[in-house]
Amino acid sequence: MSRPRIASLVPSLTELVCTLGLRSALVARTGFCIHPGDLAEVPKVGGTKDVHLERLRALRPTHVLVNVDENRLETVQALRDFVPEVIITHPCAPEDNLALYAQFAQVFGDQPGVRDAAARLADALHTELDATRPGRLPVESVWVPIWREPWMTVARDTYISRLLARLDWTTLPGQLGGPTGAARYPVMTGTEPWLATVRRVLLPSEPYRFDERHLAEVQALCPQARVRLVDGEWLSWYGPRAAQALRHLRALRESP
């Protein structure tokens, strides 16, 4: 049983690797891979969109972890020239994490404790999925801006939108973005008529760092909405925190 040399180009997957007990096998990460907090000595190889391929090549990874939304296709194609196994992921809903855990258990299941750790994650997620079924609460429209200047938001077939749908929050605009590409995160003008109908706005701390300075501006765009700052990691990080995110957001949804 040889020890893998894992490079993760996705923050959520870096956290998953460590949760599965593979921290010592991690040989590279992006600058956005900040969880867990003991990664300082793991070499950085750029960001999710601007990977330093030669630096990564020098680290001799046996496995590189990528995501359809977060990494560029040309990066993945270049990786295939020198990486024995490129692991492609694309969870688009909370329940997709179950397949993600199974995928990692299959790839790394010969490593001690990995299959048991993956099973524990799956059990915890099953519990929270059962407790967070759509149809429990009145449907409420919600806007989730993820960028400003220009405004950008999420299409309904993204992970964020489908996560919120389990809480009976329906994201606006009501459009699908397709399996890949920019349409998954629509650009807006801020003058769309439907903004006046939104009942709730969730302002995440990432990828754009919304804070108190933006509350009045957003409230003016959505005068009927309750505007709330939220930790962006609860909305967009998948992997080991999926169960916790459902529990956290359920409490937020049920709060006044």
Summary of the structure (lengths in Angstrom):
residues: 256
radius of gyration: 19.0
end to end distance: 53.2
largest distance: 60.0
contacts: 802
relative contact order: 0.13
helix: 40%
strand: 16%
